């Protein structure tokens, strides 16, 4: 099969190559997926799991990409809940080869059935961003109707979905980003928008929840905005500050088949918009990783035609 591989961490994106790799097979509790579309995170070449397996052993060459949409072609021993020929989508395993390939083996529990009326390219942009948004808002921050949430990076993959989910839940939503993002964030349902390049955003508090995907100085400066009993949630890195009389949560997204199904229903019903900014072929995956062009949505890799 054809796959994008990386062999040397120091080489970064320049070390990504398209090559022939052995055809994978489904192990116990796995399914093998014929990949139609794949999603990726630009920072994943810095993740330890890209280079090592669960036991910490080197596993190069490795295949990046950890969001997949495709069709099940093989079932591993003990696999339940899915069948050969089923359209599926979800996150792949962190410490195994990913989705920038024609086939990928994935733990079946990671994947959910994909309705026929959702394109593969849309589905490939949903798993990590959608689950991160949901888990950050509701599982970790416990956001409730009537509360106020400040969402940093509200025009991005995670942020754009978090804005919509929080608004639907009855929260007052404040989105942040760069000035050109204002109209897009408000169109997604945010009640207000704050420009992060304008120091005035720090006067937005107090809020019940801050949901951060940026980290660094933005994360540190957000802690004082959280009211007593509130929560600062981040996926960027473990925070070095915490709100006074509040909680701080750093988390890594977890697979959740049932929640993926719920997110897919929202997409079908028009209650959740997934923003896809560009679709590139597998041969252009390295260029897509390296690109710093600002797009109105996620970049997705098309591996096979629908």
Buried (B, 14 or more C-beta within 10 A) or exposed (E): BBBBBBEEBEEEBEBBBBEEBEEBEBBEBBBBBBBBBBBBBBEBBEBEBBBBBEEEEEBEBBBBBBBBBBBBBBBBEEBEEBEEEBBBBBBBBBBBBBBBBBBBBBBBBBBBBBBEEBBBBBBBBBBBBBBBBBBBBBBBBBBEEEBBBBBBBBBBBBBBBBBBBBBBBEBBBBBBBEEEBBEBBBEBBBBBBBBBEEEEBEEBBBBBBBBBBBBEEBBEBBBBBBBEEBBBBBBBEEBEEEBEEBBBBBEEBEBBBEBBBBBBEBBEEEEBBBBBBBBBEBEBBBEBBEBEEEEEBBBBBBBEEE
